[in-house]
């Protein structure tokens, strides 16, 4: 019989590793951007996003991704990667045509 507990642990470990990688990437990306690019696209300022992402990274190191704080950290990272990052990249690249 298949050990369900082992499968669940493996899935949770994969979620944890992917969330940590995404948080590290988001933190690295935010640190490399210009300060005025965040306010130019009507988002929170760069220091605020760096703080949010750094706290999310630390929370994901301490807690698993399925606990309440871990879920909040994953949501914060996803908001940055899906909403803020594309707009900041677009404003720095300029028009594509």
N, C-alpha and C positions, 0 to 999 in steps of 0.2 A: 504494500500500500504506500502511496505517495505521502511524504511528510509535508503536510500543509504548513506547519509552523516554519519549516525551512524555506519554503517558497515565499511565504509572507515576509520573512526577514530579508530575503534576497531582493524582493520588490522594494521594500522600505530602504534598503541600502542603496539601490539604484536611484531612487527618488532623492535621497540625501546627497549623493555624489553629483547628480545632475543639478540640483538646486545650489549646491556650493560652487560648482563651476560657473553657473549662470550669474551668481552673485559676485564672484571674483571678476568675471568679464565685465559686468555692468559697472562695478567699482573702478576697474581699470579704464574703461571707456569714459566714464564721467570725469575722472581725474585728468584725462588728456584733452578735454574740450576747453574752448575759450569760455571765460566767465560770462561774457556778454551774450553768448549764443543762447543761454537758457532763458534770459529775460527777453530776448528778441522774439522768442516763440511763445511768450506768455506762459512760461512754466516757472516752477519754484527756482530759486537761485542755485548756483552751483554748490556753495557750501552746504545748503540744506540737503540737496540730493546726495552729496558725498556723505553727510552724516547718516541719512536714512539708509544708504547702501552699506555703509560700514557697520552700522548696528545690525542690519539684516544679515550680513556675513557672519558676524560674531554669534548672533542668535542661532544661525544654521550650524555653526560649529558646536554649540552647546546642546541645542535641542534637536530632536528629529523633525523631519518635515511634516509629520502628521500631528504634532502637538499644536496647541493654539498659537503660541508665539512663532513656531516654525511656519505655520500657514500664513500668518500675517507677514512674515519676512518674505516668503515666496511670492505673495501678492504684490508687495512693494517692489521686488525685483522685476516681476512681470510687467508692472505698470511702467517702470523705467524702460525696459527693453522694447515694449510694444508701442508706447505712446511718446515718450520723451526722446529716446535715442534716434528714431527716424527723423523727427522734426529738427533736432539739433544738427544731425548730419546734413539734412537738406539745406538748412540756412547757411552752413559753412561751405557747401559745395556750390551753391548758386543754382541758377536755372540749368536744366539738363538739355535744353534745345539750343 
